Amino acid sequence: MDQIDLDQMVTQEFLDTLLPAEKSDQFFEALYGDAEEGAYDIRLEPVSVSQDRIVLAFNLAQRPGKCLVCSLTYGLPNVFSRHPLINIKGMVDKMGEKGIQVKNWRLGDTEESSSSLHVIPLYLDLV
């Protein structure tokens, strides 16, 4: 698959199908029993695309009136890697259906871009 094809496939629109906006509320409902307890919204966004690696980011954007810094986001890579609602394996499978063959993936550490935005990188090594 060439670079142009990858760039045209890894769009925000496609990523929004992998992790729809309502997953944030579902995640907090499962975690706390109440979606209103969630301190942030989760959105999967593209960072970079090359022939051998795609880098995406789980952007954790603070919800109004909530404290993102207080919400213990540094432990989330372990949670996200195995949580059935986030379902990274399912995302990788859907990418495969589009012809994007992922050899392996890993989550990086949570990065604090600002007090209202934390980022968890998702590295996808391609076949």
Order of alpha helices (4+ residues) and beta strands (2+ residues): alpha-alpha-alpha-beta-beta-alpha-alpha-beta-beta-beta
